[in-house]
Amino acid sequence: MSRSVLAAAALSAAAVSLYSVASLAHVGLEPAQATANTTLTVGFRIGHGCGDSPTTAVRISIPEGITSVQPQPKAGWSVATKTGPLATAPGAAPATGVTEVNFTGGKLPHEFFDTFVLRFRVPNAPGTTVYFPVIQECEKGANRWVEPIVAGQPEPPQPMPGLRVVAP
């Protein structure tokens, strides 16, 4: 193999490695894709604290279109929901539902990761991505995973986790 091919392979491997490390710095969704109009259990993966400070709260805002939200209890953490009006079709009866889920009272050291689980109904909107603003509070500081991802632009420093909705 020529030196240029070896150099290109080394650069490629380094880029993949950096991408993998960078992707751990975000709030991840597991799974990150769902079938439209189904019920899904999804984990919000918190991969680190705020600097060296441990995570003490995770606040997940529920976007429009997501309904029937149920948080999974988490040992060592308190979980609470906020409810409010939901968007409805014109002429439909007003509806209320979960608009935010808050996990508090636990302590997730910076060196570890954990997953906070919700179950909900996925909107019947194939071909879209639903974004969840997440606030990660720590003993010192916070990470606000609330920046929108815009196609064709570089990823922002603290992007919202997104769920890709696909056709059945």
C-alpha positions in Angstrom: 0.0 0.0 0.0 1.2 3.5 -0.7 1.8 6.1 2.0 -1.0 8.2 0.8 -3.5 5.3 1.1 -2.2 4.5 4.6 -2.4 8.2 5.6 -5.9 8.4 4.3 -6.9 5.3 6.2 -5.3 6.6 9.4 -7.2 10.0 9.0 -10.4 8.1 8.4 -10.0 6.0 11.5 -9.2 9.1 13.6 -12.3 10.9 12.3 -14.5 7.9 13.2 -12.9 7.8 16.6 -13.4 11.5 17.2 -17.0 11.3 16.0 -17.7 8.4 18.4 -16.3 10.4 21.3 -18.2 13.5 20.3 -21.5 11.5 20.0 -21.1 10.4 23.6 -21.1 14.0 24.7 -24.8 14.4 23.7 -28.1 13.2 25.1 -28.8 10.1 23.0 -32.0 8.4 22.3 -32.2 4.6 22.2 -33.8 3.8 19.8 -33.4 6.9 17.6 -36.0 5.8 15.1 -39.6 4.8 15.5 -42.6 3.7 13.3 -45.3 6.3 13.0 -48.5 5.9 15.1 -47.0 3.2 17.5 -46.3 3.1 21.2 -42.5 3.2 21.9 -40.3 2.8 24.9 -37.3 5.1 24.5 -34.2 5.8 26.7 -32.6 9.2 27.1 -29.0 8.4 27.6 -27.0 10.9 29.7 -23.3 10.3 29.0 -21.5 12.6 31.4 -22.0 15.3 34.0 -21.4 19.0 33.7 -17.6 19.3 33.6 -16.7 17.1 36.6 -19.9 17.7 38.4 -22.5 14.9 38.8 -25.9 15.0 37.3 -28.7 15.6 39.8 -31.8 16.2 37.6 -32.9 15.5 34.0 -35.9 17.5 32.7 -37.4 16.3 29.4 -39.8 18.6 27.5 -42.4 16.7 25.5 -42.8 18.0 22.0 -46.1 18.5 20.2 -47.4 15.3 18.7 -46.1 13.0 21.4 -49.0 11.7 23.5 -49.7 9.1 26.2 -46.4 9.8 28.0 -45.5 7.5 30.9 -42.1 7.7 32.7 -40.5 4.6 34.0 -39.6 4.8 37.7 -35.9 4.9 38.4 -34.3 3.6 41.6 -32.8 6.4 43.6 -34.6 9.2 41.7 -38.0 10.9 42.1 -40.0 11.3 38.9 -42.8 13.8 38.4 -44.8 15.0 35.4 -46.2 18.3 34.4 -49.4 18.4 32.4 -51.0 21.0 30.2 -53.0 21.5 27.0 -52.1 19.5 23.9 -52.4 20.7 20.4 -55.5 19.2 18.7 -57.0 19.3 15.3 -59.3 22.2 14.5 -62.8 21.4 15.8 -61.5 18.6 18.1 -62.2 18.6 21.8 -59.5 20.1 23.9 -57.0 17.6 25.4 -54.5 17.7 28.1 -51.4 15.5 28.6 -47.9 15.3 29.9 -45.8 18.2 28.7 -42.7 17.6 30.8 -41.0 14.8 32.8 -38.6 15.5 35.6 -36.2 13.0 37.2 -34.7 14.6 40.4 -33.0 13.7 43.6 -30.5 11.2 42.3 -26.8 11.5 41.7 -25.1 10.3 38.5 -21.3 10.8 38.8 -19.6 12.4 35.8 -17.6 9.2 35.1 -20.8 7.1 34.5 -23.7 7.1 32.1 -27.3 6.2 32.7 -30.6 6.0 30.8 -33.9 7.7 31.7 -36.9 5.9 30.2 -40.2 7.1 28.8 -43.0 5.3 26.9 -45.2 7.3 24.6 -47.3 7.3 21.4 -45.3 8.3 18.3 -47.1 10.8 16.1 -48.5 9.7 12.8 -46.0 11.8 10.8 -43.6 9.6 8.8 -40.6 11.4 7.4 -40.3 13.8 10.3 -38.0 14.1 13.2 -39.4 14.9 16.7 -37.0 16.9 18.9 -37.0 16.7 22.7 -35.4 19.6 24.6 -33.6 18.2 27.6 -32.1 20.1 30.6 -29.4 18.3 32.5 -28.8 19.8 35.9 -25.7 19.1 37.9 -24.4 20.0 41.4 -22.5 22.7 39.7 -23.9 24.0 36.4 -26.2 22.6 33.8 -26.2 21.4 30.2 -29.1 22.7 28.1 -29.6 20.3 25.2 -32.1 22.6 23.5 -30.4 23.8 20.3 -32.2 22.9 17.1 -30.4 20.9 14.4 -30.7 22.5 11.0 -30.1 20.5 7.8 -27.0 21.6 6.0 -25.5 23.5 9.0 -22.9 22.3 11.5 -24.3 20.5 14.5 -24.7 23.0 17.4 -22.7 22.4 20.7 -25.8 21.3 22.7 -28.2 19.8 20.2 -31.7 18.5 21.1 -32.0 14.7 20.9 -34.3 13.7 18.0 -36.5 10.7 17.1 -36.8 9.9 13.4 -40.4 8.9 12.5 -40.7 6.3 9.7 -43.6 4.8 7.8 -45.0 1.5 8.9 
